[in-house]
Amino acid sequence: MSGQDRLGWFQGDAAACQPPQAGSGRAWRLVLLGAPGVGKGTQAQLLHERLGACQLSTGDLFRAARGQDPCQLTPALAEAVACMQRGELVPDTTVLALIRERRNCLRCRGGFLLDGFPRTLPQAQALDELLAREQVALDAVLSYEMPLELIVERLGGRRTCTQCKAVYHVVTRPPQKAGVCDLCGGTLFQREDDKPETIRVRMQTYLQSTAPLIDYYERQGLLRRVDANGSPEEVLQRTLTLLHDGRSV
Ligand code: AP5
C-alpha cells in the first residue's frame, strides 16, 4: 500500500494527487472481477506493489462515506451506504456519478486497478465510454474464480484497517500484532457486511448482476481467468504470469 496516495479517488478530481510510480515501467489498466471475498482487494494490494498502479475500490469509497457525519452525506450517498449494509448493489446512477467525479484516476499516467467496479452491465458499458473519451484502453480483466463455499470461509476471518484499508485474515494473513495494521499502525475492524445473512445476499447479487460481465469481457477478448485457490502470493504469481505476454512485469 505504501506510495498509494489515492487522494483523487477518495476526494474526487479537485484533490491534488501524487501519481504512483509505475513499478513495472508501464501503466497497467486492469479490472478485477470476482465474487465477494474471493480476494480481489488482497490481489489489488499485491498488484499495486508490483505494478505501481493504484487500487481503486468502489467499496472503499462507500465505506469511507459511512464514516462521515450522516448530516454531511448527500441523499444519494446516504442511500448507497444503506444498500451496502444490506448487501445490495448501490444504484448504477450513484456509482457512475462518483466515477465521473474521479475521471482523473482513469486518465492517471500510473494506470489503475479497478476493484469492485464495474459490477453491472450498464456500469461496464459506461466504463467503456469513459475510457474511449479519455483515449485509454483496458489491458485485461482478471476474473478470480473459486467455489462459493470456500469464499464464505475467507469472509468470516477478514479484518480491514480503518486507516489505509489494508486487508488481513485472522488465520491465513494475520497481522504481526493482533488488531493492528502492519503497514500504518491503524486499528483493524470486521466489516458489517461480513455477517452470514448479508453474505448470502451479496453472493446472490453477484451471481445475478456481476457474473454476466464475465461473458461481456470474454467477447471483448480481455478476460483472463485466475484460479483464486492457494496463498495470496501464489495467486499473485498466477496473475502476473497471465499478464506477462512478452512484456516486463
Ligand atoms: P466491495 O468492497 O467491493 O466488496 P466485495 O465485492 O463484496 O468484495 P470484498 O471486498 O468483500 O472481497 P474481496 O474479493 O476484495 O476479498 P478480500 O481481498 O477482502 O463492495 C462492498 C459493497 O459496496 C457491495 O456489496 C455494494 O453494496 C457496494 N458496491 C461496491 N461497488 C459497487 C458497484 N460498482 N456497484 C454497486 N454497488 C457497489 O479477501 C477476503 C478475505 O480473504 C480477507 O480476509 C483476505 O485476507 C482473505 N484472503 C484473500 N486472498 C486469500 C488467499 N489467497 N488465501 C487465503 N485467504 C485469502
Residues whose N, C-alpha, C, O or C-beta is under 5 A from the ligand:
A	BS01	AP5	G34 A35 P36 G37 V38 G39 K40 G41 T42 Q43 T58 G59 D60 F62 C83 M84 G87 E88 L89 V90 V95 D115 G116 F117 P118 R119 R154 L155 G157 R158 R159 V167 Y168 H169 T172 R173 A228 G230 S231 P232 V235
